[in-house]
Amino acid sequence: MTRMKVPRPGRVDRAFFLSLVPRDTRVKVRPMFGNDAAFVNGNLFTGLFGKDVFVRLPEEEQAELLKAKGASRFAPMAGKPMSGYIVIPSSWRSEPGKAKGWVAKSLSWASGLPPKSPKK
C-alpha cells in the first residue's frame, strides 16, 4: 500500500494561515497531518494543507464560495473530496480581507455544531 505524501507548509504559508484565524478564546489551533488546523468546540473549521487554506461551510455557502475563481473542493487525496470543505483561492493572499471573511463565516457556522468529545 502506497502512503499518501502530505504537502508541508512553508513558513510564509503558516504565517498567512495563522493571520486568518480569529482571535477567539473558543478557537484552538493544533497540528493536523503535519499542517495547522483550527477547531471550535472540537470541530475543525479551517486548516492549512501545504499552501492551501480550506474552510468548512454549509452547502449554500459552499456553492457561493465555489463561484470564486480559484476556489475548489478540498481533496487531500486525489478524487476524494472531504464533504463540506472548500479551498479558498490562492490569489486571496494579496486580499486577506476576503479570506478572513470566509474563515469568520466558517467559525460562525461550525460553532453551532454539537461539541465533539475529546478522543481518549
MMTF fields as JSON, N, C-alpha, C and O atoms, coordinates in Angstrom:
{
  "mmtfVersion": "1.0.0",
  "mmtfProducer": "UNKNOWN",
  "numBonds": 479,
  "numAtoms": 480,
  "numGroups": 120,
  "numChains": 1,
  "numModels": 1,
  "chainsPerModel": [1],
  "groupsPerChain": [120],
  "chainIdList": ["A"],
  "bondAtomList": [4, 2, 8, 6, 12, 10, 16, 14, 20, 18, 24, 22, 28, 26, 32, 30, 36, 34, 40, 38, 44, 42, 48, 46, 52, 50, 56, 54, 60, 58, 64, 62, 68, 66, 72, 70, 76, 74, 80, 78, 84, 82, 88, 86, 92, 90, 96, 94, 100, 98, 104, 102, 108, 106, 112, 110, 116, 114, 120, 118, 124, 122, 128, 126, 132, 130, 136, 134, 140, 138, 144, 142, 148, 146, 152, 150, 156, 154, 160, 158, 164, 162, 168, 166, 172, 170, 176, 174, 180, 178, 184, 182, 188, 186, 192, 190, 196, 194, 200, 198, 204, 202, 208, 206, 212, 210, 216, 214, 220, 218, 224, 222, 228, 226, 232, 230, 236, 234, 240, 238, 244, 242, 248, 246, 252, 250, 256, 254, 260, 258, 264, 262, 268, 266, 272, 270, 276, 274, 280, 278, 284, 282, 288, 286, 292, 290, 296, 294, 300, 298, 304, 302, 308, 306, 312, 310, 316, 314, 320, 318, 324, 322, 328, 326, 332, 330, 336, 334, 340, 338, 344, 342, 348, 346, 352, 350, 356, 354, 360, 358, 364, 362, 368, 366, 372, 370, 376, 374, 380, 378, 384, 382, 388, 386, 392, 390, 396, 394, 400, 398, 404, 402, 408, 406, 412, 410, 416, 414, 420, 418, 424, 422, 428, 426, 432, 430, 436, 434, 440, 438, 444, 442, 448, 446, 452, 450, 456, 454, 460, 458, 464, 462, 468, 466, 472, 470, 476, 474],
  "bondOrderList": [1, 1, 1, 1, 1, 1, 1, 1, 1, 1, 1, 1, 1, 1, 1, 1, 1, 1, 1, 1, 1, 1, 1, 1, 1, 1, 1, 1, 1, 1, 1, 1, 1, 1, 1, 1, 1, 1, 1, 1, 1, 1, 1, 1, 1, 1, 1, 1, 1, 1, 1, 1, 1, 1, 1, 1, 1, 1, 1, 1, 1, 1, 1, 1, 1, 1, 1, 1, 1, 1, 1, 1, 1, 1, 1, 1, 1, 1, 1, 1, 1, 1, 1, 1, 1, 1, 1, 1, 1, 1, 1, 1, 1, 1, 1, 1, 1, 1, 1, 1, 1, 1, 1, 1, 1, 1, 1, 1, 1, 1, 1, 1, 1, 1, 1, 1, 1, 1, 1],
  "groupList": [{"groupName": "MET", "atomNameList": ["N", "CA", "C", "O"], "elementList": ["N", "C", "C", "O"], "formalChargeList": [0, 0, 0, 0], "bondAtomList": [1, 0, 2, 1, 3, 2], "bondOrderList": [1, 1, 2], "singleLetterCode": "M", "chemCompType": "L-PEPTIDE LINKING"}, {"groupName": "THR", "atomNameList": ["N", "CA", "C", "O"], "elementList": ["N", "C", "C", "O"], "formalChargeList": [0, 0, 0, 0], "bondAtomList": [1, 0, 2, 1, 3, 2], "bondOrderList": [1, 1, 2], "singleLetterCode": "T", "chemCompType": "L-PEPTIDE LINKING"}, {"groupName": "ARG", "atomNameList": ["N", "CA", "C", "O"], "elementList": ["N", "C", "C", "O"], "formalChargeList": [0, 0, 0, 0], "bondAtomList": [1, 0, 2, 1, 3, 2], "bondOrderList": [1, 1, 2], "singleLetterCode": "R", "chemCompType": "L-PEPTIDE LINKING"}, {"groupName": "LYS", "atomNameList": ["N", "CA", "C", "O"], "elementList": ["N", "C", "C", "O"], "formalChargeList": [0, 0, 0, 0], "bondAtomList": [1, 0, 2, 1, 3, 2], "bondOrderList": [1, 1, 2], "singleLetterCode": "K", "chemCompType": "L-PEPTIDE LINKING"}, {"groupName": "VAL", "atomNameList": ["N", "CA", "C", "O"], "elementList": ["N", "C", "C", "O"], "formalChargeList": [0, 0, 0, 0], "bondAtomList": [1, 0, 2, 1, 3, 2], "bondOrderList": [1, 1, 2], "singleLetterCode": "V", "chemCompType": "L-PEPTIDE LINKING"}, {"groupName": "PRO", "atomNameList": ["N", "CA", "C", "O"], "elementList": ["N", "C", "C", "O"], "formalChargeList": [0, 0, 0, 0], "bondAtomList": [1, 0, 2, 1, 3, 2], "bondOrderList": [1, 1, 2], "singleLetterCode": "P", "chemCompType": "L-PEPTIDE LINKING"}, {"groupName": "GLY", "atomNameList": ["N", "CA", "C", "O"], "elementList": ["N", "C", "C", "O"], "formalChargeList": [0, 0, 0, 0], "bondAtomList": [1, 0, 2, 1, 3, 2], "bondOrderList": [1, 1, 2], "singleLetterCode": "G", "chemCompType": "PEPTIDE LINKING"}, {"groupName": "ASP", "atomNameList": ["N", "CA", "C", "O"], "elementList": ["N", "C", "C", "O"], "formalChargeList": [0, 0, 0, 0], "bondAtomList": [1, 0, 2, 1, 3, 2], "bondOrderList": [1, 1, 2], "singleLetterCode": "D", "chemCompType": "L-PEPTIDE LINKING"}, {"groupName": "ALA", "atomNameList": ["N", "CA", "C", "O"], "elementList": ["N", "C", "C", "O"], "formalChargeList": [0, 0, 0, 0], "bondAtomList": [1, 0, 2, 1, 3, 2], "bondOrderList": [1, 1, 2], "singleLetterCode": "A", "chemCompType": "L-PEPTIDE LINKING"}, {"groupName": "PHE", "atomNameList": ["N", "CA", "C", "O"], "elementList": ["N", "C", "C", "O"], "formalChargeList": [0, 0, 0, 0], "bondAtomList": [1, 0, 2, 1, 3, 2], "bondOrderList": [1, 1, 2], "singleLetterCode": "F", "chemCompType": "L-PEPTIDE LINKING"}, {"groupName": "LEU", "atomNameList": ["N", "CA", "C", "O"], "elementList": ["N", "C", "C", "O"], "formalChargeList": [0, 0, 0, 0], "bondAtomList": [1, 0, 2, 1, 3, 2], "bondOrderList": [1, 1, 2], "singleLetterCode": "L", "chemCompType": "L-PEPTIDE LINKING"}, {"groupName": "SER", "atomNameList": ["N", "CA", "C", "O"], "elementList": ["N", "C", "C", "O"], "formalChargeList": [0, 0, 0, 0], "bondAtomList": [1, 0, 2, 1, 3, 2], "bondOrderList": [1, 1, 2], "singleLetterCode": "S", "chemCompType": "L-PEPTIDE LINKING"}, {"groupName": "ASN", "atomNameList": ["N", "CA", "C", "O"], "elementList": ["N", "C", "C", "O"], "formalChargeList": [0, 0, 0, 0], "bondAtomList": [1, 0, 2, 1, 3, 2], "bondOrderList": [1, 1, 2], "singleLetterCode": "N", "chemCompType": "L-PEPTIDE LINKING"}, {"groupName": "GLU", "atomNameList": ["N", "CA", "C", "O"], "elementList": ["N", "C", "C", "O"], "formalChargeList": [0, 0, 0, 0], "bondAtomList": [1, 0, 2, 1, 3, 2], "bondOrderList": [1, 1, 2], "singleLetterCode": "E", "chemCompType": "L-PEPTIDE LINKING"}, {"groupName": "GLN", "atomNameList": ["N", "CA", "C", "O"], "elementList": ["N", "C", "C", "O"], "formalChargeList": [0, 0, 0, 0], "bondAtomList": [1, 0, 2, 1, 3, 2], "bondOrderList": [1, 1, 2], "singleLetterCode": "Q", "chemCompType": "L-PEPTIDE LINKING"}, {"groupName": "TYR", "atomNameList": ["N", "CA", "C", "O"], "elementList": ["N", "C", "C", "O"], "formalChargeList": [0, 0, 0, 0], "bondAtomList": [1, 0, 2, 1, 3, 2], "bondOrderList": [1, 1, 2], "singleLetterCode": "Y", "chemCompType": "L-PEPTIDE LINKING"}, {"groupName": "ILE", "atomNameList": ["N", "CA", "C", "O"], "elementList": ["N", "C", "C", "O"], "formalChargeList": [0, 0, 0, 0], "bondAtomList": [1, 0, 2, 1, 3, 2], "bondOrderList": [1, 1, 2], "singleLetterCode": "I", "chemCompType": "L-PEPTIDE LINKING"}, {"groupName": "TRP", "atomNameList": ["N", "CA", "C", "O"], "elementList": ["N", "C", "C", "O"], "formalChargeList": [0, 0, 0, 0], "bondAtomList": [1, 0, 2, 1, 3, 2], "bondOrderList": [1, 1, 2], "singleLetterCode": "W", "chemCompType": "L-PEPTIDE LINKING"}],
  "groupTypeList": [0, 1, 2, 0, 3, 4, 5, 2, 5, 6, 2, 4, 7, 2, 8, 9, 9, 10, 11, 10, 4, 5, 2, 7, 1, 2, 4, 3, 4, 2, 5, 0, 9, 6, 12, 7, 8, 8, 9, 4, 12, 6, 12, 10, 9, 1, 6, 10, 9, 6, 3, 7, 4, 9, 4, 2, 10, 5, 13, 13, 13, 14, 8, 13, 10, 10, 3, 8, 3, 6, 8, 11, 2, 9, 8, 5, 0, 8, 6, 3, 5, 0, 11, 6, 15, 16, 4, 16, 5, 11, 11, 17, 2, 11, 13, 5, 6, 3, 8, 3, 6, 17, 4, 8, 3, 11, 10, 11, 17, 8, 11, 6, 10, 5, 5, 3, 11, 5, 3, 3],
  "groupIdList": [1, 2, 3, 4, 5, 6, 7, 8, 9, 10, 11, 12, 13, 14, 15, 16, 17, 18, 19, 20, 21, 22, 23, 24, 25, 26, 27, 28, 29, 30, 31, 32, 33, 34, 35, 36, 37, 38, 39, 40, 41, 42, 43, 44, 45, 46, 47, 48, 49, 50, 51, 52, 53, 54, 55, 56, 57, 58, 59, 60, 61, 62, 63, 64, 65, 66, 67, 68, 69, 70, 71, 72, 73, 74, 75, 76, 77, 78, 79, 80, 81, 82, 83, 84, 85, 86, 87, 88, 89, 90, 91, 92, 93, 94, 95, 96, 97, 98, 99, 100, 101, 102, 103, 104, 105, 106, 107, 108, 109, 110, 111, 112, 113, 114, 115, 116, 117, 118, 119, 120],
  "secStructList": [7, 7, 7, 7, 7, 7, 7, 7, 7, 7, 2, 2, 2, 2, 2, 2, 2, 2, 2, 2, 1, 7, 7, 7, 6, 6, 3, 3, 3, 3, 3, 3, 6, 6, 3, 3, 3, 3, 3, 3, 6, 6, 3, 3, 3, 3, 3, 3, 3, 6, 6, 3, 3, 3, 3, 3, 7, 7, 2, 2, 2, 2, 2, 2, 2, 2, 6, 1, 6, 6, 7, 3, 3, 7, 7, 1, 5, 6, 6, 5, 7, 7, 6, 6, 3, 3, 3, 7, 7, 4, 4, 4, 4, 4, 7, 2, 2, 2, 2, 2, 2, 2, 2, 2, 2, 2, 2, 2, 2, 2, 6, 6, 1, 7, 7, 7, 7, 7, 7, 7],
  "xCoordList": [0.835, 0.0, 0.882, 1.814, 0.591, 1.368, 0.843, -0.364, 1.752, 1.353, 1.152, 1.883, 0.155, -0.106, 0.994, 1.363, 1.505, 2.506, 1.749, 1.03, 1.93, 1.243, 2.107, 3.261, 1.557, 2.348, 2.59, 1.72, 3.744, 4.1, 4.057, 4.483, 3.54, 3.521, 4.888, 5.659, 5.168, 6.374, 6.081, 4.943, 7.113, 6.97, 5.957, 5.145, 6.01, 5.101, 3.663, 2.729, 3.491, 2.153, 1.547, 0.384, 2.338, 1.86, 1.505, 0.48, 2.356, 2.093, 0.794, 0.001, 0.574, -0.671, -1.863, -2.835, -1.803, -2.907, -3.199, -4.346, -2.163, -2.364, -2.919, -3.629, -2.607, -3.144, -4.652, -5.338, -5.166, -6.591, -7.43, -8.636, -6.799, -7.531, -7.998, -7.187, -9.32, -9.851, -9.293, -9.087, -9.062, -8.633, -9.902, -10.638, -10.135, -11.365, -10.97, -10.305, -11.376, -10.974, -11.495, -10.955, -12.522, -13.063, -12.218, -12.344, -11.362, -10.586, -9.274, -8.527, -9.025, -7.768, -7.074, -7.668, -5.825, -5.024, -4.095, -3.401, -4.098, -3.212, -2.772, -3.396, -1.692, -1.202, -2.183, -2.854, -2.244, -3.047, -2.34, -2.228, -1.87, -1.167, 0.026, 0.259, 0.777, 1.95, 1.643, 2.544, 0.391, -0.051, -0.725, -0.692, -1.323, -2.052, -3.542, -3.96, -4.335, -5.783, -6.377, -5.789, -7.548, -8.224, -9.558, -10.291, -9.844, -11.031, -11.835, -11.277, -13.151, -14.039, -14.912, -15.545, -14.942, -15.682, -15.305, -16.144, -14.043, -13.567, -13.843, -13.42, -14.551, -14.886, -13.909, -13.686, -13.332, -12.443, -13.249, -14.305, -12.751, -13.45, -12.551, -13.057, -11.262, -10.342, -8.996, -8.639, -8.257, -6.965, -6.052, -6.441, -4.844, -3.796, -3.346, -3.128, -3.207, -2.738, -1.721, -2.083, -0.45, 0.586, 0.42, 0.514, 0.171, -0.061, -1.546, -1.902, -2.416, -3.861, -4.516, -4.26, -5.374, -6.201, -7.61, -8.139, -8.213, -9.58, -10.486, -10.032, -11.778, -12.784, -13.932, -14.172, -14.632, -15.807, -17.043, -17.143, -17.986, -19.164, -20.417, -20.338, -21.589, -22.833, -22.981, -22.328, -23.831, -23.951, -24.149, -23.474, -25.062, -25.347, -24.133, -23.908, -23.356, -22.158, -21.019, -20.166, -20.991, -20.0, -20.203, -19.253, -21.461, -21.78, -21.373, -20.852, -21.611, -21.252, -19.74, -19.271, -18.978, -17.522, -16.959, -15.992, -17.55, -17.054, -17.198, -16.576, -18.008, -18.143, -16.898, -16.658, -16.109, -14.903, -13.828, -13.583, -13.197, -12.139, -11.003, -10.452, -10.665, -9.581, -10.029, -9.218, -11.306, -11.822, -12.074, -12.371, -11.95, -12.187, -12.57, -12.383, -13.102, -13.401, -12.072, -11.114, -12.017, -10.805, -10.721, -11.565, -9.701, -9.499, -8.058, -7.181, -7.802, -6.441, -5.899, -4.69, -6.801, -6.435, -7.127, -8.339, -6.371, -6.924, -8.201, -8.248, -9.239, -10.511, -11.369, -12.429, -10.923, -11.692, -11.884, -11.222, -12.794, -13.0, -13.63, -14.422, -13.257, -13.861, -15.154, -15.152, -16.224, -17.534, -17.572, -17.212, -18.013, -18.191, -17.004, -17.103, -15.885, -14.681, -14.302, -14.293, -13.987, -13.642, -12.298, -12.039, -11.442, -10.16, -10.408, -11.022, -9.932, -10.097, -9.082, -8.02, -9.394, -8.465, -7.106, -7.039, -6.032, -4.689, -4.433, -3.592, -5.158, -4.995, -5.411, -5.036, -6.172, -6.619, -5.514, -5.73, -4.349, -3.22, -2.929, -2.462, -3.207, -2.997, -4.233, -4.215, -5.315, -6.552, -7.011, -8.068, -6.223, -6.536, -7.898, -8.435, -8.455, -9.782, -10.839, -11.726, -10.746, -11.692, -11.542, -12.529, -10.309, -10.055, -10.528, -11.15, -10.239, -10.659, -12.175, -12.703, -12.873, -14.331, -14.882, -15.828, -14.289, -14.754, -14.363, -15.118, -13.201, -12.803, -13.761, -14.15, -14.147, -15.1, -16.466, -17.105, -16.912, -18.176, -18.079, -19.021, -16.934, -16.719, -16.768, -17.412, -16.094, -16.117, -17.54, -17.982, -18.245, -19.613, -20.492, -21.23, -20.403, -21.224, -20.798, -21.64, -19.498, -19.004, -19.222, -19.335, -19.283, -19.501, -20.917, -21.19, -21.807, -23.163, -23.314, -24.386, -22.257, -22.3, -22.198, -21.645, -22.722, -22.568, -21.089, -20.303, -20.699, -19.3, -18.865, -19.642, -17.609, -17.046, -16.385, -15.746, -16.552, -15.888, -14.423, -14.108, -13.528, -12.106, -11.88, -12.499, -10.962, -10.604, -9.713, -8.901, -9.885, -9.1, -7.774, -6.973],
  "yCoordList": [-1.18, 0.0, 1.247, 1.353, 2.179, 3.402, 4.445, 4.662, 5.072, 6.123, 7.429, 7.746, 8.179, 9.484, 10.456, 10.515, 11.205, 12.224, 13.499, 14.094, 13.887, 15.068, 16.298, 16.342, 17.298, 18.514, 19.266, 19.315, 19.828, 20.582, 22.077, 22.511, 22.86, 24.308, 24.912, 24.405, 26.001, 26.774, 27.788, 27.933, 28.477, 29.491, 30.574, 30.997, 31.017, 32.063, 31.545, 32.273, 30.284, 29.684, 29.632, 29.986, 29.193, 29.11, 30.498, 30.673, 31.474, 32.835, 33.373, 34.002, 33.126, 33.58, 32.9, 33.567, 31.587, 30.862, 31.408, 31.711, 31.529, 31.997, 33.415, 33.771, 34.228, 35.592, 35.588, 36.57, 34.487, 34.386, 33.866, 34.108, 33.157, 32.529, 33.601, 34.359, 33.663, 34.684, 34.526, 33.415, 35.642, 35.639, 35.466, 36.422, 34.264, 33.899, 32.818, 31.846, 32.986, 32.029, 30.622, 29.661, 30.475, 29.149, 28.417, 27.201, 29.133, 28.57, 27.973, 28.602, 26.752, 26.073, 25.712, 25.068, 26.127, 25.775, 24.645, 24.735, 23.593, 22.479, 21.801, 21.976, 21.025, 20.342, 19.262, 18.614, 19.094, 18.028, 17.591, 18.377, 16.374, 15.817, 16.671, 16.857, 17.187, 17.985, 19.397, 20.121, 19.8, 21.145, 21.741, 21.126, 22.899, 23.512, 23.478, 23.525, 23.396, 23.414, 24.144, 24.169, 24.739, 25.463, 24.782, 24.392, 24.655, 23.948, 24.838, 25.679, 24.647, 25.291, 24.18, 23.424, 24.089, 23.023, 21.64, 20.74, 21.477, 20.203, 19.957, 18.936, 20.884, 20.743, 21.54, 22.73, 20.855, 21.506, 22.514, 22.176, 23.765, 24.739, 25.36, 25.859, 25.346, 25.822, 25.148, 24.749, 25.03, 24.384, 24.741, 25.398, 24.287, 24.506, 23.139, 22.225, 23.002, 21.755, 22.141, 22.466, 22.104, 22.63, 24.138, 24.834, 24.645, 26.078, 26.434, 27.612, 25.413, 25.648, 25.859, 25.124, 26.883, 27.125, 26.673, 27.028, 25.884, 25.42, 25.822, 26.037, 25.92, 26.268, 25.272, 24.67, 25.106, 24.236, 25.128, 26.079, 24.801, 25.654, 24.824, 23.669, 25.424, 24.754, 24.766, 25.558, 23.899, 23.719, 25.007, 25.222, 25.871, 27.084, 28.013, 28.659, 28.08, 28.924, 28.247, 28.932, 26.914, 26.216, 26.617, 26.959, 26.566, 26.901, 28.334, 28.617, 29.236, 30.641, 30.798, 31.493, 30.163, 30.281, 29.618, 30.112, 28.521, 27.827, 28.658, 28.341, 29.715, 30.615, 31.492, 32.034, 31.628, 32.46, 31.748, 30.556, 32.482, 31.916, 31.406, 32.147, 30.131, 29.54, 28.746, 28.038, 28.839, 28.04, 26.623, 26.418, 25.647, 24.256, 23.44, 23.872, 22.268, 21.354, 20.874, 20.653, 20.712, 20.251, 18.734, 18.006, 18.275, 16.84, 16.479, 16.501, 16.144, 15.805, 14.579, 14.435, 13.709, 12.572, 12.783, 12.994, 12.728, 12.979, 12.177, 10.965, 12.895, 12.251, 11.926, 11.317, 12.327, 12.036, 13.316, 13.513, 14.188, 15.438, 15.192, 14.269, 16.037, 15.983, 16.773, 17.947, 16.161, 16.79, 18.026, 17.963, 19.148, 20.365, 21.314, 22.4, 20.931, 21.75, 22.301, 21.577, 23.608, 24.306, 25.008, 25.626, 24.905, 25.609, 27.023, 27.218, 28.004, 29.387, 29.684, 29.063, 30.618, 30.936, 31.41, 32.234, 30.892, 31.304, 32.779, 33.413, 33.324, 34.745, 35.661, 36.833, 35.138, 35.955, 36.237, 36.962, 35.683, 36.024, 37.516, 38.132, 38.095, 39.534, 40.33, 41.561, 39.619, 40.251, 39.505, 38.873, 39.573, 38.768, 39.051, 38.206, 40.213, 40.523, 39.55, 39.146, 39.174, 38.194, 36.857, 36.24, 36.421, 35.135, 35.167, 34.213, 36.252, 36.368, 36.317, 35.742, 36.921, 36.895, 35.479, 35.131, 34.664, 33.277, 32.43, 31.543, 32.687, 31.961, 32.326, 31.458, 33.596, 34.025, 33.354, 32.948, 33.238, 32.537, 31.078, 30.518, 30.476, 29.081, 28.903, 27.98, 29.779, 29.721, 29.89, 29.14, 30.859, 31.117, 29.883, 29.494, 29.273, 28.096, 26.903, 26.247, 26.621, 25.455, 25.591, 24.584, 26.818, 26.997, 26.576, 26.37, 26.45, 25.974, 24.464, 23.933, 23.771, 22.307, 21.719, 22.354, 20.524, 19.899, 19.718, 19.327, 19.996, 19.82, 18.373, 17.445, 18.196, 16.853, 16.487, 17.316, 15.252, 14.762, 14.494, 13.964, 14.853, 14.565, 13.058, 12.276, 12.668, 11.254, 10.863, 11.654, 9.635, 9.173, 8.628, 8.191],
  "zCoordList": [0.0, 0.0, 0.0, 0.798, -0.886, -1.002, -0.025, 0.086, 0.667, 1.612, 0.869, -0.07, 1.301, 0.708, 1.135, 2.308, 0.182, 0.501, 0.9, 0.097, 2.133, 2.657, 2.402, 2.828, 1.711, 1.479, 2.793, 3.662, 2.918, 4.119, 3.813, 2.743, 4.76, 4.548, 4.825, 5.638, 4.134, 4.411, 5.508, 5.954, 5.925, 6.984, 6.59, 7.413, 5.333, 4.85, 4.816, 5.152, 4.408, 4.374, 5.776, 5.97, 6.742, 8.13, 8.666, 9.326, 8.378, 8.866, 8.268, 8.969, 6.97, 6.341, 6.997, 7.352, 7.163, 7.785, 9.186, 9.514, 9.998, 11.367, 11.408, 12.349, 10.404, 10.356, 10.078, 10.361, 9.528, 9.212, 10.377, 10.433, 11.297, 12.393, 13.371, 13.902, 13.609, 14.525, 15.941, 16.429, 16.568, 17.963, 18.796, 19.037, 19.218, 19.918, 20.921, 20.562, 22.161, 23.201, 22.936, 23.485, 22.116, 21.802, 20.764, 20.618, 20.045, 18.933, 19.442, 20.192, 19.01, 19.336, 18.02, 17.156, 17.876, 16.701, 17.126, 18.14, 16.339, 16.64, 15.348, 14.301, 15.428, 14.227, 13.76, 14.564, 12.454, 11.862, 10.588, 9.648, 10.54, 9.382, 8.957, 7.763, 9.918, 9.601, 9.153, 8.731, 9.237, 8.884, 10.119, 11.185, 10.003, 11.106, 10.811, 9.654, 11.868, 11.734, 12.929, 14.01, 12.723, 13.804, 14.091, 13.182, 15.373, 15.846, 16.779, 17.484, 16.779, 17.738, 18.328, 17.591, 19.635, 20.315, 19.787, 19.731, 19.404, 18.893, 17.421, 16.879, 16.755, 15.334, 14.473, 14.695, 13.485, 12.526, 11.708, 11.172, 11.609, 10.769, 9.707, 8.701, 9.896, 8.864, 9.062, 10.17, 7.967, 8.083, 6.927, 5.961, 7.067, 6.08, 5.586, 6.382, 4.278, 3.68, 2.618, 1.487, 2.989, 2.104, 2.02, 3.03, 0.812, 0.618, 0.66, 0.694, 0.657, 0.564, 1.916, 2.869, 1.984, 3.157, 2.798, 1.744, 3.687, 3.437, 4.592, 5.716, 4.29, 5.288, 5.207, 4.161, 6.312, 6.38, 6.378, 7.152, 5.489, 5.317, 5.089, 4.672, 5.368, 4.992, 3.469, 2.789, 2.937, 1.485, 0.703, -0.304, 1.143, 0.369, 0.295, -0.728, 1.369, 1.345, 0.585, 0.022, 0.56, -0.268, -1.729, -2.433, -2.166, -3.557, -3.87, -4.95, -2.925, -3.127, -3.265, -4.166, -2.386, -2.435, -3.696, -4.276, -4.113, -5.309, -6.583, -7.597, -6.544, -7.694, -7.863, -8.942, -6.794, -6.843, -7.666, -7.483, -8.562, -9.403, -8.517, -7.703, -8.689, -7.921, -6.714, -6.116, -6.331, -5.217, -5.724, -6.901, -4.822, -5.209, -3.984, -2.847, -4.234, -3.134, -2.56, -3.302, -1.241, -0.582, -0.711, -0.188, -1.408, -1.636, -1.27, -2.133, 0.007, 0.398, -0.343, -0.523, -0.767, -1.613, -2.952, -2.998, -4.035, -5.371, -5.596, -5.383, -6.036, -6.345, -5.14, -5.282, -3.939, -2.722, -1.908, -0.888, -2.363, -1.626, -0.253, -0.067, 0.691, 2.025, 1.978, 1.608, 2.337, 2.308, 3.21, 4.385, 2.64, 3.416, 3.445, 4.017, 2.843, 2.922, 1.545, 0.549, 1.515, 0.274, 0.447, 1.479, -0.581, -0.597, -1.1, -2.149, -0.352, -0.791, -1.899, -1.94, -2.792, -3.881, -3.362, -2.45, -3.941, -3.513, -3.825, -3.188, -4.807, -5.155, -3.998, -3.971, -3.056, -1.928, -0.926, 0.045, -1.144, -0.264, -0.367, 0.591, -1.535, -1.706, -1.301, -1.309, -0.945, -0.466, 0.789, 0.779, 1.875, 3.047, 3.672, 4.388, 3.414, 3.953, 3.447, 4.199, 2.178, 1.62, 2.331, 2.734, 2.479, 3.131, 4.586, 5.054, 5.299, 6.697, 6.826, 7.777, 5.866, 5.897, 5.815, 6.523, 4.95, 4.807, 6.01, 6.41, 6.589, 7.802, 8.933, 9.715, 9.029, 10.053, 9.851, 10.821, 8.593, 8.307, 8.734, 9.295, 8.462, 8.831, 10.346, 10.843, 11.076, 12.538, 13.053, 13.924, 12.526, 12.969, 12.787, 13.692, 11.606, 11.334, 12.188, 12.801, 12.231, 12.974, 14.474, 15.173, 14.98, 16.419, 16.827, 18.009, 15.85, 16.136, 16.055, 16.346, 15.663, 15.602, 17.013, 17.911, 17.205, 18.533, 18.877, 18.014, 20.12, 20.5, 20.332, 20.556, 19.934, 19.811, 21.133, 21.781, 21.506, 22.719, 22.399, 21.333, 23.309, 23.064, 22.98, 23.702, 22.063, 21.943, 23.117, 23.598, 23.559, 24.716, 24.265, 25.091]
}
